[in-house]
Amino acid sequence: MTSPRVHEARELIAELDRYLDRLYPPDRNYLLDVEALCAPEVAFFVARCGDAAAGCGAVRRLKDGSAEIKRMYVRPQYRGQGVGREILLALERHAQAVGATLIVLETGVSQPEALAFYARHQYVRREHYGEYRDDPTSVFYEKRIGPPAS
């Protein structure tokens, strides 16, 4: 885990914000800012390739005991090298470790790579949840996970 307040994490978050701002109007971006990512129920991870920060992701424990993936991002030059898979696995392991048996997420219709990525990793579409509204630009996924290995 990494603090979202460190410089390289802030850079990744800012890059992701700029990317999403080009795709969706502000009221359709469900972003957690740096301070929200520092909440006790959130774990934030940065993936590295050598000395470079290649991507990030967060997992947030929800009040119902499930976990939500937030802020998944891999810099373009590192895509296709398994960085996203490693981030996702770290998030899933953390969710299991805190007792979640269901992981949920929201992504957008204008991100076909993300849609294919989650489907490839056994995430299935579901209805909207939590604070999200039924929005034609949003796609919601879930994945059941087992208890942590003992």
C-alpha positions as CSV (number, residue, x, y, z in Angstrom):
1,M,0.0,0.0,0.0
2,T,1.0,3.6,-0.7
3,S,-0.2,6.9,0.6
4,P,-2.2,8.7,-2.1
5,R,-0.6,11.9,-0.8
6,V,2.9,11.0,-2.1
7,H,4.0,12.9,-5.3
8,E,3.9,9.9,-7.7
9,A,0.4,8.9,-6.5
10,R,-0.9,12.4,-6.9
11,E,0.5,12.4,-10.5
12,L,-1.2,9.2,-11.3
13,I,-4.5,10.4,-9.9
14,A,-4.2,13.7,-11.8
15,E,-3.5,11.8,-15.1
16,L,-6.6,9.7,-14.5
17,D,-8.7,12.8,-13.7
18,R,-7.6,14.4,-17.0
19,Y,-8.4,11.2,-18.9
20,L,-11.9,10.8,-17.4
21,D,-12.7,14.5,-17.8
22,R,-12.2,14.1,-21.6
23,L,-14.6,11.2,-21.6
24,Y,-17.5,12.2,-19.3
25,P,-19.2,15.3,-18.0
26,P,-18.3,16.2,-14.4
27,D,-21.6,15.0,-12.9
28,R,-20.9,11.5,-14.4
29,N,-17.4,11.1,-12.9
30,Y,-17.5,9.4,-9.5
31,L,-14.0,10.3,-8.4
32,L,-12.5,10.0,-5.0
33,D,-10.0,12.8,-4.4
34,V,-6.7,12.3,-2.6
35,E,-8.2,13.1,0.8
36,A,-11.0,10.6,0.3
37,L,-8.5,8.0,-0.7
38,C,-6.8,8.5,2.7
39,A,-9.9,7.4,4.6
40,P,-9.3,4.4,6.9
41,E,-11.7,2.2,4.8
42,V,-9.6,2.8,1.7
43,A,-6.4,1.0,0.6
44,F,-4.4,2.6,-2.2
45,F,-1.8,0.8,-4.3
46,V,0.9,2.0,-6.8
47,A,2.4,-0.5,-9.2
48,R,6.0,0.0,-10.3
49,C,8.0,-1.0,-13.3
50,G,11.5,-0.5,-12.1
51,D,11.7,2.9,-10.5
52,A,8.7,4.3,-12.4
53,A,5.1,4.5,-11.1
54,A,3.2,2.6,-13.7
55,G,-0.4,2.6,-12.4
56,C,-2.6,2.7,-9.3
57,G,-5.8,1.4,-7.8
58,A,-7.8,1.6,-4.6
59,V,-10.2,-0.6,-2.8
60,R,-12.8,0.8,-0.4
61,R,-14.6,-1.2,2.2
62,L,-18.3,-0.4,2.0
63,K,-20.8,-0.3,4.9
64,D,-22.5,-3.5,3.7
65,G,-19.2,-5.4,4.0
66,S,-18.5,-5.6,0.3
67,A,-15.5,-3.8,-1.3
68,E,-15.4,-1.4,-4.2
69,I,-12.6,-0.9,-6.7
70,K,-11.8,2.8,-7.3
71,R,-9.1,4.7,-9.2
72,M,-7.8,1.9,-11.4
73,Y,-5.3,3.4,-13.9
74,V,-2.3,2.2,-15.9
75,R,-0.2,4.7,-17.7
76,P,-0.4,4.1,-21.5
77,Q,3.2,3.1,-21.9
78,Y,2.7,0.3,-19.4
79,R,-0.5,-1.2,-20.8
80,G,-0.5,-4.7,-22.1
81,Q,2.3,-5.7,-19.7
82,G,0.2,-7.2,-16.9
83,V,0.4,-4.1,-14.7
84,G,-3.4,-3.8,-14.5
85,R,-3.7,-7.5,-13.6
86,E,-1.2,-7.1,-10.8
87,I,-3.0,-4.1,-9.4
88,L,-6.4,-5.9,-9.6
89,L,-4.9,-8.9,-7.8
90,A,-3.5,-6.7,-5.0
91,L,-6.9,-5.1,-4.6
92,E,-8.7,-8.4,-4.5
93,R,-6.3,-9.8,-2.0
94,H,-6.7,-6.8,0.2
95,A,-10.5,-7.0,0.0
96,Q,-10.3,-10.7,1.0
97,A,-8.0,-9.8,3.9
98,V,-10.5,-7.4,5.3
99,G,-13.3,-9.9,5.0
100,A,-15.1,-8.9,1.9
101,T,-16.7,-11.7,-0.2
102,L,-18.1,-9.4,-2.9
103,I,-16.2,-6.7,-5.0
104,V,-18.1,-4.1,-6.9
105,L,-17.1,-1.4,-9.3
106,E,-18.4,1.3,-11.7
107,T,-16.7,2.1,-15.0
108,G,-17.8,3.9,-18.1
109,V,-19.2,3.0,-21.5
110,S,-16.5,5.1,-23.2
111,Q,-13.7,2.8,-21.8
112,P,-14.0,-0.4,-23.9
113,E,-10.5,-1.5,-22.7
114,A,-11.8,-1.4,-19.0
115,L,-15.0,-3.2,-19.9
116,A,-13.0,-6.0,-21.6
117,F,-10.4,-6.1,-18.7
118,Y,-13.0,-6.6,-16.0
119,A,-14.9,-9.2,-18.1
120,R,-11.6,-11.1,-18.6
121,H,-11.1,-11.2,-14.9
122,Q,-14.5,-12.8,-14.1
123,Y,-16.3,-9.6,-13.2
124,V,-20.0,-9.8,-14.3
125,R,-22.4,-6.9,-15.0
126,R,-24.9,-6.0,-12.3
127,E,-27.3,-3.2,-11.4
128,H,-26.2,0.1,-10.0
129,Y,-25.5,0.2,-6.2
130,G,-24.8,2.5,-3.4
131,E,-24.7,6.2,-4.2
132,Y,-24.6,5.6,-8.0
133,R,-27.7,6.2,-10.1
134,D,-28.8,4.2,-13.0
135,D,-26.8,6.1,-15.6
136,P,-26.5,5.3,-19.3
137,T,-22.7,6.1,-19.2
138,S,-22.0,3.8,-16.3
139,V,-21.4,0.1,-16.3
140,F,-21.5,-1.8,-13.0
141,Y,-19.6,-5.0,-12.2
142,E,-19.3,-7.4,-9.4
143,K,-17.2,-10.4,-8.5
144,R,-17.6,-12.9,-5.7
145,I,-14.4,-13.8,-3.9
146,G,-13.8,-16.4,-1.2
147,P,-12.6,-15.8,2.3
148,P,-8.9,-15.2,2.8
149,A,-6.6,-18.3,2.7
150,S,-5.5,-19.4,6.1
